[in-house]
């Protein structure tokens, strides 16, 4: 009996130790039971739906990451592929594609405009009669050198004769009235003449003077200040060369007829026509060089003295003026040529490249630059400014002293377009 009691006691102690080993520290029997129940439910949930949830969570996370990273890299790669072309490196060595550098500087001979030689307005004179009449004697011929005030022709005019006669009559009346007034003043001082006689003489003198002044004004309208008879002489108002003559002996003429044209060709104006797209580059004081079709081996240097204020509507151009000396007489009015305009002093340097470096890609000017690998080239869009026959100014898209393709750009452009067509990117 005592042995059986000891055995039961040992078995109970062993069961308690096993149960205590499964409890967490400080956990009661009830808390332990609730924990076991929760673990069981969680285990059952994983067995029924855990695989589906984990699969969705893992797939969703991976798909999202793959989409963000893969899509971004693919888009950037397409852009690089569209702008980049590869050719054999040997093409550069053979000179098919030639490399150079962009330069910093001021574009020389940046602007060229059509021009015409003209006479300054104050260097040309049209001589016409101021009164109707008949030409009695024409004294000069075309091409003759004329001095200022030199006689050109003699004109006989009935109207002029009447005006002179009227002036002579009123002058005589004024002289008579003047002598009468002087006599009345003397008699008045001696107390012989009355006040009334003196006032009448004074009034007559004033009236005669007014009539004479009116006659003189009428005479001056005809270009004569005095003289007598119906004849007058037409004279040149300037010194120069007689370039046109429309006068014949015995011809009846009127004020609407231009009989002589005298031109002083010692100085000329060269009028250039700048188009609208060139207006921002044309300023006063620009240096200019004139070349003429008639004298291709000669040139004349000057300065822009005037830039027009309004656009000519018919041609949509702005006139500019260059004044030149014409001592040798070669700059004849009416000659056509071209004005080359140079930038004014202090012009800001820009980025310059050869014209051969510019290629048109889908309507956008581009320049090809070397890539990171041999035979790799990349097209760079640029904004262009002024240009001449050799160089063009790059306003945006390229810096100075960069390596660029100066020859063979068309080959690169063709290869680039062919590659785009092959990948389905061309439009």
Beta strands, then each sheet from edge to edge (+ up, - down):
strand 1: 84-86
strand 2: 98-101
strand 3: 103-105
strand 4: 111-118
strand 5: 124-127
strand 6: 133-138
strand 7: 145-146
strand 8: 151-156
strand 9: 231-235
strand 10: 240-245
strand 11: 252-253
strand 12: 260-263
strand 13: 267-275
strand 14: 287-292
strand 15: 300-307
strand 16: 317-325
strand 17: 336-342
strand 18: 350-354
strand 19: 359-361
strand 20: 364-370
strand 21: 376-381
strand 22: 383-387
strand 23: 391-396
strand 24: 403-407
sheet 1: 1+ 21- 20+ 19-
sheet 2: 2+ 24-
sheet 3: 3+ 18- 23+ 22-
sheet 4: 4+ 13- 16+ 15- 14+ 17- 4+
sheet 5: 5+ 12- 10+ 7-
sheet 6: 9+ 8- 6+ 11-
end
